[in-house]
Amino acid sequence: MGKRKSSRKPQGSKKREPLETQFTCLFCNHPKAVTCKIDTTARIGYLKCKVCGQEWSHDTDALSEPIDVYSLWIDACEEVNKEN
């Protein structure tokens, strides 16, 4: 005797929303003014504010995303503020 087939249907893959690449600037507080780009060949992440022109770059790895570079920028700014 064979088993009964289960009535459970296979579930499709869940689509993830893409992560953001535009963020709020820490210096001028304009929303979606900072754009983040990652150069995968040079392994460098770039941030630039469209409004105030603030720029920052940091080394990245193969798993880095734009949000990771933005959080590193926030951490670097906080560290500079603690020193002052």
Rosetta constraint file for C-alpha pairs under 8 A:
AtomPair CA 19 CA 66 HARMONIC 7.81 0.50
AtomPair CA 19 CA 67 HARMONIC 7.44 0.50
AtomPair CA 20 CA 66 HARMONIC 7.31 0.50
AtomPair CA 20 CA 67 HARMONIC 7.06 0.50
AtomPair CA 21 CA 35 HARMONIC 5.87 0.50
AtomPair CA 21 CA 36 HARMONIC 5.44 0.50
AtomPair CA 21 CA 37 HARMONIC 7.52 0.50
AtomPair CA 21 CA 66 HARMONIC 5.68 0.50
AtomPair CA 21 CA 67 HARMONIC 6.99 0.50
AtomPair CA 22 CA 32 HARMONIC 4.84 0.50
AtomPair CA 22 CA 33 HARMONIC 6.53 0.50
AtomPair CA 22 CA 34 HARMONIC 5.39 0.50
AtomPair CA 22 CA 35 HARMONIC 4.65 0.50
AtomPair CA 22 CA 36 HARMONIC 6.50 0.50
AtomPair CA 23 CA 31 HARMONIC 6.26 0.50
AtomPair CA 23 CA 32 HARMONIC 4.49 0.50
AtomPair CA 23 CA 33 HARMONIC 6.16 0.50
AtomPair CA 23 CA 34 HARMONIC 5.02 0.50
AtomPair CA 23 CA 35 HARMONIC 6.60 0.50
AtomPair CA 23 CA 70 HARMONIC 7.82 0.50
AtomPair CA 24 CA 29 HARMONIC 5.90 0.50
AtomPair CA 24 CA 30 HARMONIC 5.57 0.50
AtomPair CA 24 CA 31 HARMONIC 4.21 0.50
AtomPair CA 24 CA 32 HARMONIC 5.07 0.50
AtomPair CA 24 CA 33 HARMONIC 5.85 0.50
AtomPair CA 24 CA 34 HARMONIC 6.01 0.50
AtomPair CA 25 CA 29 HARMONIC 4.87 0.50
AtomPair CA 25 CA 30 HARMONIC 5.65 0.50
AtomPair CA 25 CA 31 HARMONIC 6.68 0.50
AtomPair CA 25 CA 32 HARMONIC 7.50 0.50
AtomPair CA 25 CA 33 HARMONIC 6.08 0.50
AtomPair CA 25 CA 34 HARMONIC 5.64 0.50
AtomPair CA 25 CA 49 HARMONIC 6.50 0.50
AtomPair CA 26 CA 74 HARMONIC 7.71 0.50
AtomPair CA 27 CA 52 HARMONIC 7.78 0.50
AtomPair CA 27 CA 54 HARMONIC 7.91 0.50
AtomPair CA 28 CA 51 HARMONIC 7.59 0.50
AtomPair CA 28 CA 52 HARMONIC 6.56 0.50
AtomPair CA 30 CA 51 HARMONIC 7.58 0.50
AtomPair CA 33 CA 49 HARMONIC 5.32 0.50
AtomPair CA 33 CA 50 HARMONIC 5.37 0.50
AtomPair CA 33 CA 51 HARMONIC 6.40 0.50
AtomPair CA 34 CA 47 HARMONIC 6.43 0.50
AtomPair CA 34 CA 48 HARMONIC 5.35 0.50
AtomPair CA 34 CA 49 HARMONIC 4.18 0.50
AtomPair CA 34 CA 50 HARMONIC 6.31 0.50
AtomPair CA 35 CA 47 HARMONIC 5.75 0.50
AtomPair CA 35 CA 48 HARMONIC 5.61 0.50
AtomPair CA 35 CA 49 HARMONIC 6.49 0.50
AtomPair CA 35 CA 50 HARMONIC 7.72 0.50
AtomPair CA 36 CA 45 HARMONIC 7.05 0.50
AtomPair CA 36 CA 46 HARMONIC 5.60 0.50
AtomPair CA 36 CA 47 HARMONIC 4.61 0.50
AtomPair CA 36 CA 48 HARMONIC 6.78 0.50
AtomPair CA 36 CA 66 HARMONIC 5.63 0.50
AtomPair CA 36 CA 69 HARMONIC 7.60 0.50
AtomPair CA 36 CA 70 HARMONIC 7.51 0.50
AtomPair CA 37 CA 45 HARMONIC 5.83 0.50
AtomPair CA 37 CA 46 HARMONIC 5.25 0.50
AtomPair CA 37 CA 47 HARMONIC 6.68 0.50
AtomPair CA 37 CA 66 HARMONIC 6.66 0.50
AtomPair CA 38 CA 43 HARMONIC 7.07 0.50
AtomPair CA 38 CA 44 HARMONIC 5.87 0.50
AtomPair CA 38 CA 45 HARMONIC 4.22 0.50
AtomPair CA 38 CA 46 HARMONIC 6.11 0.50
AtomPair CA 38 CA 60 HARMONIC 7.97 0.50
AtomPair CA 38 CA 65 HARMONIC 7.65 0.50
AtomPair CA 38 CA 66 HARMONIC 6.93 0.50
AtomPair CA 39 CA 43 HARMONIC 5.48 0.50
AtomPair CA 39 CA 44 HARMONIC 5.36 0.50
AtomPair CA 39 CA 45 HARMONIC 6.18 0.50
AtomPair CA 39 CA 46 HARMONIC 7.93 0.50
AtomPair CA 40 CA 44 HARMONIC 6.91 0.50
AtomPair CA 40 CA 62 HARMONIC 7.06 0.50
AtomPair CA 43 CA 59 HARMONIC 5.96 0.50
AtomPair CA 43 CA 60 HARMONIC 5.15 0.50
AtomPair CA 43 CA 61 HARMONIC 6.02 0.50
AtomPair CA 43 CA 62 HARMONIC 7.42 0.50
AtomPair CA 44 CA 57 HARMONIC 6.66 0.50
AtomPair CA 44 CA 58 HARMONIC 5.65 0.50
AtomPair CA 44 CA 59 HARMONIC 4.58 0.50
AtomPair CA 44 CA 60 HARMONIC 5.32 0.50
AtomPair CA 45 CA 57 HARMONIC 5.45 0.50
AtomPair CA 45 CA 58 HARMONIC 5.38 0.50
AtomPair CA 45 CA 59 HARMONIC 6.25 0.50
AtomPair CA 45 CA 60 HARMONIC 6.12 0.50
AtomPair CA 45 CA 66 HARMONIC 7.48 0.50
AtomPair CA 45 CA 69 HARMONIC 6.20 0.50
AtomPair CA 46 CA 55 HARMONIC 7.47 0.50
AtomPair CA 46 CA 56 HARMONIC 5.99 0.50
AtomPair CA 46 CA 57 HARMONIC 4.48 0.50
AtomPair CA 46 CA 58 HARMONIC 6.86 0.50
AtomPair CA 46 CA 69 HARMONIC 7.74 0.50
AtomPair CA 47 CA 55 HARMONIC 5.56 0.50
AtomPair CA 47 CA 56 HARMONIC 5.17 0.50
AtomPair CA 47 CA 57 HARMONIC 6.13 0.50
AtomPair CA 47 CA 69 HARMONIC 7.80 0.50
AtomPair CA 47 CA 70 HARMONIC 7.42 0.50
AtomPair CA 48 CA 53 HARMONIC 6.35 0.50
AtomPair CA 48 CA 54 HARMONIC 5.67 0.50
AtomPair CA 48 CA 55 HARMONIC 4.47 0.50
AtomPair CA 48 CA 56 HARMONIC 6.64 0.50
AtomPair CA 49 CA 53 HARMONIC 4.93 0.50
AtomPair CA 49 CA 54 HARMONIC 5.22 0.50
AtomPair CA 49 CA 55 HARMONIC 6.60 0.50
AtomPair CA 50 CA 54 HARMONIC 7.99 0.50
AtomPair CA 56 CA 73 HARMONIC 7.33 0.50
AtomPair CA 58 CA 69 HARMONIC 7.15 0.50
AtomPair CA 60 CA 64 HARMONIC 5.94 0.50
AtomPair CA 60 CA 69 HARMONIC 7.69 0.50
AtomPair CA 64 CA 68 HARMONIC 6.03 0.50
AtomPair CA 64 CA 69 HARMONIC 7.35 0.50
AtomPair CA 65 CA 69 HARMONIC 6.78 0.50
AtomPair CA 66 CA 70 HARMONIC 6.30 0.50
AtomPair CA 67 CA 71 HARMONIC 6.18 0.50
AtomPair CA 68 CA 72 HARMONIC 6.25 0.50
AtomPair CA 69 CA 73 HARMONIC 6.29 0.50
AtomPair CA 70 CA 74 HARMONIC 6.38 0.50
AtomPair CA 71 CA 75 HARMONIC 6.22 0.50
AtomPair CA 72 CA 76 HARMONIC 6.12 0.50
AtomPair CA 73 CA 77 HARMONIC 6.20 0.50
AtomPair CA 74 CA 78 HARMONIC 6.23 0.50
AtomPair CA 75 CA 79 HARMONIC 6.17 0.50
AtomPair CA 76 CA 80 HARMONIC 6.31 0.50
AtomPair CA 77 CA 81 HARMONIC 6.26 0.50
AtomPair CA 78 CA 82 HARMONIC 6.23 0.50
AtomPair CA 79 CA 83 HARMONIC 6.46 0.50
AtomPair CA 80 CA 84 HARMONIC 6.58 0.50
